[in-house]
């Protein structure tokens, strides 16, 4: 087992954009782990309905 490794996983989140409103999006996280404990998120992106990938900074998580 490596001490430091990078893992990618996908989960569904509720997102909000002013143009589209509320929607469910598959968000992919790339995280850095040290001995199985997550240190930080390196990148977070989502795929649009048209197949393009967008950074998650463009849309706000709604509560």
TAVENVEN-V876903 format. One record per pair of residues at least 24 apart in sequence whose ideal C-beta (glycine too) atoms are under 10 Angstrom apart, sorted by the first residue. I is the first residue (numbers start at 0). GAP is how many residues later the second one is. Records with the same first field share a line. If there is no record, write none. Layout:
# TAVENVEN-V876903
I=GAP / GAP
This chain:
# TAVENVEN-V876903
0=34 / 35
1=31 / 32 / 33
2=30 / 31 / 32 / 33
3=28 / 29 / 30 / 31 / 35
4=26 / 27 / 28 / 29 / 30 / 31
5=24 / 25 / 26 / 27 / 36
6=24 / 25 / 26 / 29 / 31
7=34 / 35
9=36 / 37
12=31 / 33 / 43 / 46 / 48 / 49
13=47 / 48 / 49
14=31 / 41 / 43 / 44 / 45 / 46 / 47
15=43 / 44 / 45 / 46 / 47
16=37 / 41 / 42 / 43 / 45
17=41 / 42
18=40
19=28 / 29 / 39
20=41
21=40
22=26 / 36 / 39
24=24 / 29 / 31 / 34
26=29 / 32 / 34
27=25 / 28
28=27
